[in-house]
Amino acid sequence: MCVKKMGEEAEIDRLPIDLLAHIFVLITSFTDLAQARSVCKKWKQGVKQSLARRETLSFAGWRMDDDSTARLVRHAYNLKELDISRSRWGCQISDNGLCQISLAKCVSNLTSISLWGMTGITDKGVVQLISRANSLQHLNIGGTFITDESLFAIANNCPHLKTIVLWSCRHVTESGLLVLVNKCRKLESINVWGTRVPVDCFLGLLTISPALQIKSRLMLDVGSASLWPVV
């Protein structure tokens, strides 16, 4: 049995910070990371470096608040995908949190953002975040109360957008969708299931972008312009 002598460095303390950071990248629990961060200065630095290496962060299912979420995102310099969707026990992020997150350096490099089911956010927070997410390709804001104001911001700031989920966004209108599809010329798919947009609007969207896939309670057959119910 190996006994540590007085003043001798523990085996785990001999690990270089780079290796510690690699280990911490494998930890998915933010609670565990917070505990590891409080062990010592070396571990704190290791956790910080591990966040900087992450390309994906998902807070779905975690009890996160505005400040803690924004703090983690700020350290994730190489982040590409951000998921702060709400689940049964999950995030309670407000517009204030989205505004804080929008200041993070990684936001301009994000290719995917999910705000699904975040009923505590409004156009104010979404517009602030989207205004800096110029590399965005995939966006899920379904189940929120956003309006055309958010769609206008997306249209003006996300030229690379390929897919957007607006599931049950009952406050978006035909005007917002037309501007979105007209300006986001790379848009391939749009989910408008549960919205209150009239069917005629979908035909208008296809006039602008014939190859657009429209996922709705009614599916459009572009060839014959007929409507088929989704089963």
N, C-alpha and C positions, 0 to 999 in steps of 0.2 A: 504494500500500500504506500502510495506516494503522499507524503505529508508536506504541506506548504510551510516553509520556514518564515520566521518573522521578517517582515519587510520584503519578502519575495513576491514578485508580480504573478498574479493568477494567470493560468494558461489562456483563458479567454481574453484577458487584457493584452495579450501579446499579439493578437490578431491585428493586422493593419486595417486602417479605416476603410480602404477600398473593399476588402473582403467582408467587413462588417456591413457595409452598404449593400453588397451583393446579397447577403443573408436577409437583410431587412426588406429588400425588394420583394422577397418571397412571402412576406407577411401581409395578409389581406385585411387583418383586423386593425382598425384605427385605434381601438382601445389598447391593443398590445403595443402598437407603435408609440403611443403616448407614454405608456409605462416604460418602454425601452429607452425612450428619449430622456426620461428622468433619472436613469441609473447613474450616469456620469457624463462629463463633458465629451469624452471620446464617443460614447454611444449616441449622444445628442447630435454630434457631427455626422456620425454614420447614418442616422435616420434622415438627416437633412440631405445628405448625398443620395440616399436611396430614393427620396422623393424627386430629386433632380433627374434621376435616370428613368423614371416612369413615363411611359407614353399613354397609359390608360389609368384613369381614376374613376371608380364607381362608388358613390355614396348611397346608392339605393339600398334601403333596408337598415341604414344606420341612423341613429338619433344624432343628427348634426345640426348645429346652429350656424348663423351667418358668419360669426367671427372665426370659428374653428375651421369651417369649410374654406373660407377665403384664405386663411393662413396656410393651409395645406396646398391649395392651388398655386399660391404665390411661389412656393418652393419647387413646384413641379415645372421646371423650365422647359423640358422637352415634351410636355404633354401634347397629345394629339386628339385624344378622345375623353370627353368629360360627361359623366352620367350622374345627375343629381335628381333622378326621378323619385317620386314619392312611392312608398310602399305602405303596408299596414302600420309598420312601426317606424317608418323612415323619416327622411329629411323634412324639416320645417323651415325651408329657406324663404326669405322675404325679398322684396325689391332691394332692400338695403344690402343683402348678401350678394345679389347679382351685381349691384353697383361696385361692391368691393372686389368681386371676382373679375370684373371687367378691367380692373387696373393691373392685373397680373400680366407679366411679360409673355406668357405662353398663349394668351387668348388669340393673338393675331395668327398663330400657327395651328389653332384647333381645326380639325377636319370634321369632327362629329360632336354634337351637343344634344343631350336629352334632358328635357325639363318636364317629362311626361307626368301629368297628374298633379303638378305643383299649383294647387289652387290658391296659395298665398301670394302669388306673384301677379303683376299687372303689366301693362304696356311699358310703364316707367322703367322697370328693371330689365325687361326683355330688350327694349330699344337700346338701353345703355350697354348691355352685354353684346348685342348683335352689331352695334356700330363699330366694334373693334375686331369682330370675328370675320375678317376678310378672306380667310382661306376655307371657310366652312363649306362642306359638301353634303353633310347629312344633318338634319335638324328634326327633332321630335318635340313638339310643344302641344301635343294632344292632351285633352283633358284639362286645359287651362281656360282662363277667361279673357284671353288676349283678343284684341280687335284688329281692324284694318290698319291701325297705327303701327302695330308690330310688323304686319305684312309689308307695309311701305318701307320700313327700316330694313327688312330682310332684302327686299327688291333692290334697294339702293346700295347695300353694303356687302352682299354675298353673291358675286358674279359667278362663282364656281359651284353653286348649290345644285345637287343632283337629286336629292330626295327630301321631302318634307312631310311630316305627319301632323295633320290638323284635326285629328279624330275628336269629334264632339266639341269643337271650338265653335259654339253657337253664336258668337258675336262677330265672326268674320262674315263679310258680304261678298257679293259678286265683284264689286269695285276693287277690293283688296286682292282677290284672286287674279283678276285680269292684269293688274299692274305687276303682280308677282311673276306670272308666267311670261308676260311681255318682256320683262327686264332680265329674268334669270334664264338665259337662253340655253343653258346646259341642263336644265331641269328635266329629269327622266320620269319621276314618279311623284304623285301627290295623293295623299290619303285625306279625303274630305268626308269620310263616313261620319254620320251623326251631325253634320252641319245643317244649316237651314237654307243653303244655297239652292236656287231653283235649277232644274235639269237643263234649261236653256243655256245656263252659264257654262255648263260642261262642254256643250257644243261650241261655244265661243272660245273656250280654252283650246280645244282641238283645232280650231281654225288658226289660232296663233302658233300652236305647236302640235302638228298632226301625230307625232310619235309619242306624245305624252301618255303615260299610263295613269289613269284616274281611278283610284280605289274608292268606291262609294257604295252606298246601299244599292245603287243601280250601277251596273257596269256598262260602259259604252263599247259598242262594236264599231270601230272607226270605219270599217269598210262600208257598212250599210247605214251607219248613224242610227242604229236601233238600240233599244235599251233592254238589258237583261238583268233580272234580279240576282243578287248574290245569295248563294245558298250557304 
